């Protein structure tokens, strides 16, 4: 029985899964929107939301170290600390949104878009300017 066993294995070893989610988290925080399969998106959500919560804490040095454990790019860690996390100061969790796309053509895998909520895009800045 799987009582209290959280997380999907996704047919990967633990090290492969950890590396995959670290890379996917970096891509999501860099581009603020990525397309992946639905199970991966659901698992990635917990990783990214934890990183943004680390960035919201008062101690910037400790937050930097905690985020850098997952994302090995200093410029991206600074983006999380100084751009992304302050935008969610009034929000208690729920920093990501998952939109279902339907099945992938090749193998019929359920696809999804995972994106940051309230992200600033080119369309929204143009609408605000008008």
Kinemage of the C-alpha trace (Angstrom):
@kinemage 1
@onewidth
@group {chain A} dominant
@subgroup {mainchain}
@vectorlist {calphas} color= white
{ca unk a 1} P 0.000 0.000 0.000
{ca unk a 2} L 1.168 3.518 -0.795
{ca unk a 3} L 0.049 5.272 2.358
{ca unk a 4} L 1.778 8.660 2.826
{ca unk a 5} L 3.954 8.161 -0.269
{ca unk a 6} L 3.731 11.405 -2.222
{ca unk a 7} L 4.998 12.146 -5.691
{ca unk a 8} L 4.904 10.362 -9.012
{ca unk a 9} L 7.798 8.159 -10.105
{ca unk a 10} L 7.262 8.818 -13.841
{ca unk a 11} L 9.277 5.663 -14.765
{ca unk a 12} L 12.566 7.357 -13.866
{ca unk a 13} L 15.242 6.845 -11.261
{ca unk a 14} L 15.346 9.263 -8.343
{ca unk a 15} L 18.417 11.058 -9.665
{ca unk a 16} L 16.931 11.413 -13.154
{ca unk a 17} L 13.658 12.704 -11.709
{ca unk a 18} L 15.450 15.251 -9.526
{ca unk a 19} L 17.607 16.498 -12.418
{ca unk a 20} L 14.588 16.664 -14.732
{ca unk a 21} L 12.516 18.731 -12.304
{ca unk a 22} L 15.463 21.042 -11.550
{ca unk a 23} L 15.844 21.714 -15.282
{ca unk a 24} L 12.111 22.106 -15.831
{ca unk a 25} L 11.837 24.509 -12.883
{ca unk a 26} L 14.657 26.614 -14.326
{ca unk a 27} L 12.930 26.687 -17.725
{ca unk a 28} L 9.585 27.638 -16.206
{ca unk a 29} L 11.065 30.448 -14.133
{ca unk a 30} L 13.073 31.724 -17.098
{ca unk a 31} L 10.303 31.639 -19.714
{ca unk a 32} L 7.353 31.850 -17.263
{ca unk a 33} L 5.432 29.336 -19.400
{ca unk a 34} L 6.309 25.853 -20.694
{ca unk a 35} L 4.493 22.959 -22.360
{ca unk a 36} L 4.920 19.441 -20.959
{ca unk a 37} L 2.880 16.356 -20.122
{ca unk a 38} L 0.148 16.670 -17.522
{ca unk a 39} L 1.721 14.410 -14.830
{ca unk a 40} L 5.049 16.238 -15.125
{ca unk a 41} L 3.283 19.603 -14.875
{ca unk a 42} L 1.454 18.530 -11.730
{ca unk a 43} L 4.691 17.422 -10.074
{ca unk a 44} L 6.612 20.484 -11.268
{ca unk a 45} L 4.054 22.751 -9.626
{ca unk a 46} L 5.194 21.747 -6.116
{ca unk a 47} L 8.867 22.325 -6.980
{ca unk a 48} L 8.302 25.810 -8.435
{ca unk a 49} L 5.902 26.956 -5.734
{ca unk a 50} L 8.449 25.981 -3.079
{ca unk a 51} L 11.156 28.017 -4.843
{ca unk a 52} L 8.941 31.115 -5.041
{ca unk a 53} L 8.056 30.730 -1.361
{ca unk a 54} L 11.772 30.622 -0.516
{ca unk a 55} L 12.185 33.885 -2.421
{ca unk a 56} L 9.398 35.553 -0.433
{ca unk a 57} L 11.063 34.964 2.934
{ca unk a 58} L 12.787 37.882 4.692
{ca unk a 59} L 16.317 36.454 4.727
{ca unk a 60} L 17.590 37.007 1.157
{ca unk a 61} L 20.920 35.210 1.681
{ca unk a 62} L 19.319 32.029 2.947
{ca unk a 63} L 16.664 32.198 0.226
{ca unk a 64} L 19.379 32.574 -2.397
{ca unk a 65} L 21.131 29.454 -1.124
{ca unk a 66} L 17.940 27.414 -0.958
{ca unk a 67} L 16.930 28.378 -4.504
{ca unk a 68} L 20.480 27.872 -5.799
{ca unk a 69} L 20.356 24.247 -4.584
{ca unk a 70} L 17.731 23.628 -7.270
{ca unk a 71} L 18.594 26.185 -9.951
{ca unk a 72} L 22.306 26.449 -10.705
{ca unk a 73} L 22.076 29.787 -12.535
{ca unk a 74} L 22.812 32.870 -10.416
{ca unk a 75} L 21.077 35.294 -12.769
{ca unk a 76} L 17.934 33.164 -12.705
{ca unk a 77} L 18.045 32.935 -8.906
{ca unk a 78} L 18.267 36.743 -8.766
{ca unk a 79} L 15.259 36.944 -11.107
{ca unk a 80} L 13.283 34.773 -8.689
{ca unk a 81} L 14.378 36.789 -5.650
{ca unk a 82} L 13.982 40.301 -7.029
{ca unk a 83} L 11.371 40.053 -9.822
{ca unk a 84} L 9.123 37.021 -9.432
{ca unk a 85} L 8.809 36.529 -5.654
{ca unk a 86} L 7.989 40.183 -4.773
{ca unk a 87} L 5.137 40.094 -7.283
{ca unk a 88} L 3.470 37.381 -5.166
{ca unk a 89} L 3.888 38.999 -1.733
{ca unk a 90} L 0.125 39.331 -1.274
{ca unk a 91} L -0.602 35.766 -2.466
{ca unk a 92} L -0.406 32.728 -0.176
{ca unk a 93} L 0.527 29.976 -2.602
{ca unk a 94} L -1.007 29.136 -5.945
{ca unk a 95} L 1.699 30.785 -8.040
{ca unk a 96} L 1.268 28.467 -11.033
{ca unk a 97} L -1.575 27.576 -13.382
{ca unk a 98} L -1.978 24.348 -15.372
{ca unk a 99} L -3.963 24.444 -18.606
{ca unk a 100} L -4.816 21.147 -20.299
{ca unk a 101} L -4.128 20.968 -24.028
{ca unk a 102} L -5.367 17.517 -25.006
{ca unk a 103} L -3.480 14.489 -26.288
{ca unk a 104} L -0.121 14.652 -28.046
{ca unk a 105} L -0.288 13.475 -31.626
{ca unk a 106} L 2.563 10.979 -31.530
{ca unk a 107} L 1.855 8.913 -28.410
{ca unk a 108} L -1.500 10.265 -27.172
{ca unk a 109} L 0.086 11.578 -23.943
{ca unk a 110} L -2.020 14.211 -22.165
{ca unk a 111} L -0.303 17.585 -22.666
{ca unk a 112} L -0.523 20.727 -20.536
{ca unk a 113} L 0.821 24.250 -20.262
{ca unk a 114} L 2.181 25.276 -16.883
{ca unk a 115} L 2.640 29.002 -16.354
{ca unk a 116} L 3.093 31.545 -13.608
{ca unk a 117} L -0.107 33.258 -12.518
{ca unk a 118} L -0.341 37.028 -13.130
{ca unk a 119} L 2.739 37.009 -15.323
{ca unk a 120} L 3.542 40.137 -17.307
{ca unk a 121} L 3.358 39.478 -21.037
{ca unk a 122} L 3.739 41.666 -24.098
{ca unk a 123} L -0.047 41.649 -24.647
{ca unk a 124} L -0.831 42.832 -21.122
{ca unk a 125} L 1.708 45.655 -21.267
{ca unk a 126} L 0.267 46.819 -24.592
{ca unk a 127} L -3.260 46.738 -23.177
{ca unk a 128} L -2.169 48.740 -20.117
{ca unk a 129} L -0.486 51.340 -22.323
{ca unk a 130} L -3.664 52.006 -24.297
